[in-house]
Amino acid sequence: MKKFIFLFAAVLFTAISSNLFAQGTGINPGVGEVKTYSVADHVGSTYTWTVTVAADGSGTNLLIAGTIVSGTSAVYTIDLTWSNLATGNIYYVHVVEDDGTCSNHKVLAVQPINQFEMDIANVDNAGAALANTFETCAPAVTNIAWNGADPVTALNANDFDYDYGTVTFYYKVTATGITGTDWDPVFVINETSTGTVTAEWATTVGGAYTSGLNTDGSVNTFTVTGSNEFFVKVIVANGIVDEGTTARDIEINLDETASADEHSNIVVSTNTDTIDQTITARPATGNIGY
């Protein structure tokens, strides 16, 4: 019985894993995948491989250009890397076998598929993952300034400006199923602070950030170049305005219906598309009575 349960669990895990980490096939490869193609192996034969956009083999050999698909071989098998291609297009893999006397020509139709996915996670200022529902306390009150003057009266005894501090949040957005060239994420940032909230992005957590992201729920979009990830930094400056006796949420929502790769392939799925970080409320202490 125990053996049966173990085998069942193993099969279930395999099924779940293959679903989570689905790969393309030789005739439907995903962007960036390497697939192996082969024909019969005959001693003494030479093999010439080409990839074209024409079924008859005419036109540019894409293997020479190397921008869409790459690979070299003079034998019966070849590993092809499918990259920088427009999914949905049909390409033709050709091989000509020459045995020294006669030749033969075979073709395989290949149509790459879109496997572009995005994921967002809470991270710290070093890029390490945090909980999906990360919370942090409002910072300690500093730089207290009295606005009154001698003599102290009932009107000025509680007249202070309190600096309620600044909180910085980081979020990491990751893309898979692309080749790390150019892609255009689309997302919105929603926040509930009454202080000043600004947001910016960079391709490394400690890199140079580009400012000017919208934090009012309107759309943000830009082009990420040369990386399959980027970071969003949100700065909440409470100043003397937001005491923080009410919790403040910073939420980012990825738009999987509009985010696209460089070939305009729309995201097929997001593992996590909405993430939230919270500044928890500080005690509502009130003024000192007398």
Buried (B, 14 or more C-beta within 10 A) or exposed (E): EEEEEEEEEEEEEEEEEEEEEEEBEBBBBBBBBEBEBBBEEEEEBBBBBBBBEEEEBEEEBBBEEBEBBBBEBEEBEBEBBBBBBBBEEEBBBBBBBEEEEEEEEEBBEBEBBBBBBBBBBBBEEEBEEBEEEBEEEBBEBEEEEEEEEEEEEEEBEBBBEBBBBEBEBBBBBBBBBBBBBBBBBBBBBBBBBBBBBEBBBBBEBEEEBEEEBEBEEEEBBEEBEEBBBBBBBBBBBBBEEBBBEBEBEBBBBBBBEBBBBBBEBBBBEBEBBBBBBBBEBBEEEEEEEE
